[in-house]
Amino acid sequence: MKHSFEIAVFEGDGIGPEIIAPTVDILRRMAAASNTYSLTFTNAPAGAAHYRETGESLPETSMAVARRADAILLSAMGLPSVRYADGTEISPQIDLRKALVLFAGVRPVTVRSGQFTPLKLPEGREIDFVLIRESTEGLFYTQGRGEVTRDEARETLLITRDISEKLFRFAFALARARKEARRGPGRVTCVDKANVFRAFAFFREIFDAEAARHPDLIADHAYVDATALWMVQKPWEFDVLVTENMFGDILSDLGAGLMGGLGLAPSADIGLDHALFQPCHGSAPDIAGKGVANPLAMILSAAMMLDWLGLRHDNPAMVSDAARLRSAADQVVADRRVLTRDLGGTASTDEVARAVLDALFVA
Ligand code: ATP
């Protein structure tokens, strides 16, 4: 009997609908060809355009779809021209992260041989590490609620034992899975600023306590500033990095830069009961409506979703479909024949999606 999964689809703003449509099409075709799983998709309206039309950025009905679904596929959201009364941007993805307690922001950084990177990698070197960004607290805790007077501005950084324990448990489990899949040595690096802030010494102490439960894995520490340097100088040495929200926000864009830009950077926000998959990039209003957005980060995020669902529901065929989808996208990038403008090509969004389908089903 086929395992059936409901996917909540947040189309988003700007290029969001343009990149999610071909991604859902690819997923539908993969599921149709599978004997072990089927997928249904439920649209959940939300975002900046929705707010402009209705006065609501994340309606309760869409929140209910997200809560009920087995996984959430979310495209880019927000538009610089549409803001709340206090001037902040509409970002329902952050509200979803908090409401569904999606504490682990998973940002894989991979550069396979033949793929573009602005770094000059030593012969035979590839980059393959995962950055885990805590996504519900840290320096984003008072987001939108900071106190600002004429002379002072204050925001609060919050690190809790509860979330940190869950976060580190997740990081070590991921390092173990990568070690078993021969993708890494089984190492977790806690990225912090424990030499300056007591809050990060607390963070590190909780990390060390979790590390002690995994004697078969390697645990070490790095300061965030040194990590930025090493991500440029020797990124192939990393396996799993785990860090606070704001540090992770910044380092994940650096990671996307190593991959040649945001167009290839997928991400997942994972909690104990829910998970959301979305590209790292924003809604790119400068190129929206032209059909030239790169769909690969969205497609790679969908591959992460298949992987997560397959592992969670013990469906190996889904895990292997995730790997097939990832390698089809990698192949399109390595071929360099059908690429969008951001990667130096001239192809449209749909042509790139078609090339991924060809690599999946025709090759
Ligand atoms: P946000 O704050 O919402 O993350 P941002 O300010 O980082 O957004 P993006 O919307 O990610 O900005 O766009 C940054 C630049 O990258 C823009 O020039 C945009 O056109 C480009 N870009 C982003 N995503 C893509 C994509 N999928 N394909 C092509 N170009 C993209």
Residues whose N, C-alpha, C, O or C-beta is under 5 A from the ligand:
A	BS01	ATP	M77 G78 L262 G263 C280 H281 G282 S283 A284 P285 D286 I287 V292 A293 N294 D342
